[in-house]
Amino acid sequence: MKPETNRYRGLMAALLTIAMAGPAAAFDLDSDIPIRVTADNARLDDGQGIATYTGDVELEQGETQLNAERVVLYRDQNGLSRIEAVGSPARYRQPTREGEGETDARALNITWSATDQRLTFEREAVIKQNGNLFRGDVIHYDTVRRVVTAEGGAGTGEGAGRVEMVIQPRSTNRQESDGSSESQ
């Protein structure tokens, strides 16, 4: 097999690993765990189904956390339908599905949609997980299909307009027939 084919397959395997180890279903509306919000200020428009929180906003459900300067919660007849967070940056953290490590994401805008079952990180978006990094202007995460897509933005600096990924090597130790260990 050609070396570039091996590299391509390795990159695809790494991308699949990142997608499969990505955040769980974000905020789980079927959970018995309530979503708790604290902030400096709050405004509830019950008629419109909109709650706006400002000033050091902390939103938690179990171990899932969202911190931002401003968070708006939208409710419809089915309950919570959308969360929009704005910060400099806003930050989203959640344990990985396997329970080893944490997904730590930040962006100037973070949106969670129950209808689309999608997390969207916009403007200066960065997702870190177990040493892996995913950076782009817009990063979408489909929480059902577990698919990550990213877009570069307008060239404004280093890495101008490009998507960046840093994927850590997968290392396993195996005993060779001569008794030595080899790392892959």
C-alpha positions as CSV (number, residue, x, y, z in Angstrom):
1,M,0.0,0.0,0.0
2,K,1.3,3.5,-0.8
3,P,2.4,5.6,2.2
4,E,0.0,8.4,1.4
5,T,-2.9,5.8,1.5
6,N,-1.8,4.7,5.0
7,R,-1.6,8.3,6.1
8,Y,-5.1,9.0,4.7
9,R,-6.5,5.9,6.5
10,G,-4.8,6.9,9.7
11,L,-6.3,10.4,9.5
12,M,-9.7,9.0,8.8
13,A,-9.4,6.6,11.8
14,A,-8.4,9.5,14.0
15,L,-11.3,11.6,12.8
16,L,-13.7,8.8,13.5
17,T,-12.2,8.4,17.0
18,I,-12.7,12.1,17.7
19,A,-16.3,12.0,16.5
20,M,-17.1,8.8,18.4
21,A,-15.5,10.1,21.6
22,G,-17.2,13.5,21.3
23,P,-19.7,15.0,23.7
24,A,-22.6,13.0,24.7
25,A,-26.1,14.3,24.0
26,A,-25.3,17.7,25.4
27,F,-28.2,18.7,27.6
28,D,-30.4,15.7,28.2
29,L,-34.1,16.7,28.3
30,D,-35.1,13.1,29.1
31,S,-33.0,13.1,32.2
32,D,-34.3,13.4,35.8
33,I,-31.5,15.8,36.6
34,P,-32.7,19.4,36.5
35,I,-30.9,22.1,34.6
36,R,-29.6,24.7,37.1
37,V,-28.9,28.3,36.1
38,T,-27.2,31.0,38.2
39,A,-26.4,34.5,37.0
40,D,-26.1,38.1,38.2
41,N,-29.3,39.1,36.5
42,A,-32.4,37.2,35.0
43,R,-35.4,38.2,33.0
44,L,-38.2,35.8,32.3
45,D,-40.8,36.5,29.6
46,D,-43.2,33.6,30.3
47,G,-45.6,34.6,27.4
48,Q,-42.8,34.3,24.9
49,G,-41.1,31.4,26.6
50,I,-37.7,33.2,26.9
51,A,-35.5,33.4,29.9
52,T,-32.4,35.7,29.6
53,Y,-29.6,35.5,32.1
54,T,-26.6,37.9,32.2
55,G,-23.5,38.4,34.2
56,D,-21.3,35.4,34.9
57,V,-23.9,32.9,33.9
58,E,-23.4,29.2,35.0
59,L,-25.7,26.6,33.6
60,E,-25.3,23.0,34.8
61,Q,-27.0,19.6,34.3
62,G,-25.1,16.9,36.1
63,E,-21.5,17.2,35.0
64,T,-22.4,19.2,31.8
65,Q,-21.5,22.8,32.3
66,L,-21.9,26.0,30.2
67,N,-20.4,29.3,31.3
68,A,-21.0,32.6,29.5
69,E,-21.6,36.3,29.9
70,R,-25.2,35.9,28.5
71,V,-27.4,32.9,28.1
72,V,-30.9,32.8,26.6
73,L,-33.2,29.8,27.1
74,Y,-36.1,29.2,24.8
75,R,-39.1,27.1,25.7
76,D,-41.9,25.8,23.6
77,Q,-44.8,23.5,24.2
78,N,-42.4,20.5,24.6
79,G,-40.1,22.3,27.1
80,L,-36.6,23.6,26.6
81,S,-35.9,23.9,22.9
82,R,-32.8,26.0,22.5
83,I,-29.9,27.5,24.5
84,E,-27.8,30.4,23.1
85,A,-24.7,31.5,25.0
86,V,-22.4,34.5,24.3
87,G,-19.1,35.1,25.9
88,S,-15.5,36.1,25.4
89,P,-15.4,33.2,25.1
90,A,-18.4,31.1,26.3
91,R,-17.2,27.7,27.6
92,Y,-18.8,24.2,27.4
93,R,-17.5,21.2,29.4
94,Q,-18.7,17.7,29.6
95,P,-17.2,14.3,30.4
96,T,-16.6,12.0,27.5
97,R,-18.9,9.1,26.8
98,E,-16.2,6.7,28.0
99,G,-15.8,8.6,31.2
100,E,-12.1,9.1,30.6
101,G,-11.3,12.8,30.3
102,E,-13.5,15.8,29.4
103,T,-14.6,17.6,26.3
104,D,-13.7,21.3,26.8
105,A,-15.0,23.6,24.2
106,R,-15.1,27.4,23.8
107,A,-16.4,29.9,21.3
108,L,-17.7,33.4,21.2
109,N,-21.2,31.9,20.5
110,I,-22.5,28.5,21.5
111,T,-25.9,27.2,20.6
112,W,-27.6,24.0,21.5
113,S,-30.8,23.0,19.6
114,A,-33.1,20.3,20.8
115,T,-34.9,20.2,17.5
116,D,-31.8,19.8,15.4
117,Q,-30.0,17.8,18.2
118,R,-26.9,19.9,17.5
119,L,-24.3,21.9,19.3
120,T,-22.8,24.8,17.3
121,F,-19.7,26.6,18.3
122,E,-19.2,29.9,16.3
123,R,-16.4,32.4,16.0
124,E,-13.0,31.4,17.4
125,A,-14.3,27.9,18.1
126,V,-11.9,25.4,19.8
127,I,-12.7,21.9,21.1
128,K,-10.2,20.0,23.2
129,Q,-10.5,16.4,24.3
130,N,-7.8,14.2,25.7
131,G,-5.0,16.1,24.0
132,N,-6.8,16.3,20.7
133,L,-7.7,19.8,19.3
134,F,-10.3,20.9,16.7
135,R,-10.3,24.6,15.7
136,G,-12.4,26.5,13.2
137,D,-14.7,29.5,12.7
138,V,-17.8,27.3,13.0
139,I,-17.9,23.8,14.4
140,H,-21.2,21.8,14.4
141,Y,-21.7,18.6,16.4
142,D,-24.6,16.4,15.6
143,T,-25.3,14.8,19.0
144,V,-27.3,11.9,17.5
145,R,-25.2,10.8,14.5
146,R,-22.1,11.9,16.4
147,V,-20.7,13.8,13.4
148,V,-18.4,16.8,13.7
149,T,-18.1,19.3,10.8
150,A,-16.1,22.5,10.8
151,E,-15.7,25.6,8.6
152,G,-12.8,28.0,8.3
153,G,-13.5,31.7,8.4
154,A,-12.3,34.8,6.8
155,G,-8.5,35.1,7.0
156,T,-7.7,37.4,9.9
157,G,-4.5,36.0,11.3
158,E,-2.4,32.9,12.0
159,G,-3.9,29.9,10.3
160,A,-6.0,32.4,8.3
161,G,-9.4,31.0,7.4
162,R,-8.5,27.3,7.9
163,V,-9.7,24.5,10.0
164,E,-7.1,23.0,12.3
165,M,-6.9,19.6,14.0
166,V,-4.2,18.2,16.2
167,I,-4.6,14.5,16.7
168,Q,-2.6,12.7,19.3
169,P,-1.0,9.4,18.3
170,R,-2.6,6.3,19.5
171,S,0.0,4.5,21.6
172,T,-0.2,0.9,22.8
173,N,2.5,-1.2,24.3
174,R,2.9,-4.7,23.0
175,Q,5.5,-7.3,23.9
176,E,7.6,-8.4,21.0
177,S,8.9,-11.9,20.8
178,D,12.3,-10.7,22.0
179,G,10.7,-9.3,25.2
180,S,11.0,-5.7,24.2
181,S,8.1,-3.2,24.2
182,E,7.1,-1.3,21.0
183,S,4.9,1.7,20.8
184,Q,2.5,2.1,17.9
